[in-house]
């Protein structure tokens, strides 16, 4: 007849902060070291690529804003050229700067104000 011997469970060690826990020594694995170095290399190189992409995106945004501003300025200048070619502008310059009048018009000029110092 065979009796099974029961082993008693070992009492658990108390977690006391001042006692050092026993640690298992891990063996150095070349495979893990190579994989880790490859992961770090690809992370570093991809971070450089991401940084370059962000810089190029910012430069593209600046150039697009400059293009829009230049197009708006071009449109303003085009409208100003059209106004300067119009008859209304020519008449305004003739009246205000050259003192010309249309035939049959009479110009009334206000009298000069007397100097108060005299």
Long-range contacts (C-beta under 8 A, 24 or more apart in sequence): none
